[in-house]
Amino acid sequence: MTSESENQNPFDTADPVPERMTARSGLWAGGWRRWAFPGLWLVYLAQTAGGVHEHSTGAAAITGYVIIGVFAGCYLAAIASGWQARMRRFWWLYSATLVLTGVETIFAHADAFVFFVYIAVLTVAAMRQWAVPAIAAMALLTLLAPQLVPGWGHGLDYSGALAIALVGLAMYGFFTVIKSNVQLADARAEVARLAAENERSRIARDLHDLLGHSLTTITVKAGLARRLGERGENARALTEISEVEQLSRRTLGDVRAAVAGHREVTLAGEVATSREVLRAAGINAELPGAVDIVAPELSELFGWVVREGITNVVRHSRGTRVRIKLTRRSVEIADDGRGGAAGAGNGLTGLRERVFAYGGTLTASAGPAGFRLCVEVPVDSVLSSAAPAGPRA
């Protein structure tokens, strides 16, 4: 009952749990529920009332009964104050219950120690390392006082001492369960928050990749169509504009699919698209004739690599030549431009996240000879990866 790691004080204002417990616990949320459940157990104060009836008469008896009522009010108010994290008020009420117990022994003798059962509840709730010594002291006093105080009777009060110890143990379990439930609710809320954050990151990353590539292609093709139109090559210009329209429609569908989490990217499709994009941009391309050399489980990842790499080439490189080289577990994109794509932009950041999810490595370097983007995935990385790196990552 005294371990700080296991028995944190639910009434301690230094502990962040009380406010959450107050807000989430239906039993203690407010109104009559705050008083009803603890109030049910006040029926056992009838034993103290019996002690007053037996040992006091007249004004003394009335005083003893009044003390019982005041004690019950202090006990209920202390519980309510604790759940509201009003600790200064709680400790005043806690002290009052101790004083009332001592005074009540004048009128009820040993039966006044029934109060200790209720004080044990407050003690477990409010104390940490002192809970066991405090409850042990109350149980020991209840056990020995009837034998030591003249006129209180003879023998040891085992039943009263045992009741205090059992109530303390039960309250420890009660508060531990409540704290565990609150922590579980917090954990679930955190998981939900992280899931929502991950989904937002996925959507942002996919929209960047999809729109960045598609809008770059649309811009290049629209510019080509304008130049063709200026030269009077209307037939070719209309062909390019038709492809722009088709690409726009496809991009709209891709955006909707990305938001829904169902976007599929294939390496073959991205290589074919890259050929058209590079042709429209006037960049000579050295592309693989087939992609079946790549491990099937890496097709989607390498498709995203080609998409991002070619988008950067068209946007930033100002080069005249680009080469895509594939092996079973690697892809390399190199151009002869100015290397302007080497910065850590959003596209490369998102791509690194995808590659990392597969356990691979991404190398991006720029130099006088151009820009080089290379992704390699070791043999055992994909097999051990728990989360694929596609849009649903």
HELIX and SHEET records of a PDB file:
HELIX    1   1 VAL A   17  ARG A   24  1                                   8    
HELIX    2   2 ARG A   33  LEU A   40  1                                   8    
HELIX    3   3 TRP A   41  LEU A   45  5                                   5    
HELIX    4   4 ALA A   46  HIS A   55  1                                  10    
HELIX    5   5 GLY A   58  TRP A   83  1                                  26    
HELIX    6   6 MET A   87  ALA A  108  1                                  22    
HELIX    7   7 HIS A  109  VAL A  114  5                                   6    
HELIX    8   8 PHE A  115  ALA A  126  1                                  12    
HELIX    9   9 ALA A  131  LEU A  148  1                                  18    
HELIX   10  10 TYR A  158  GLU A  230  1                                  73    
HELIX   11  11 ASN A  234  ALA A  260  1                                  27    
HELIX   12  12 LEU A  267  ALA A  281  1                                  15    
HELIX   13  13 PRO A  296  LEU A  298  5                                   3    
HELIX   14  14 SER A  299  ASN A  312  1                                  14    
HELIX   15  15 VAL A  313  SER A  317  3                                   5    
HELIX   16  16 GLY A  340  ALA A  342  5                                   3    
HELIX   17  17 ASN A  346  ALA A  357  1                                  12    
HELIX   18  18 SER A  381  SER A  384  1                                   4    
SHEET    1   A 5 ASN A 284  GLU A 286  0                                        
SHEET    2   A 5 ARG A 321  LEU A 326  1                                        
SHEET    3   A 5 SER A 330  ASP A 335 -1                                        
SHEET    4   A 5 GLY A 370  GLU A 376 -1                                        
SHEET    5   A 5 THR A 361  GLY A 367 -1                                        
END                                                                             
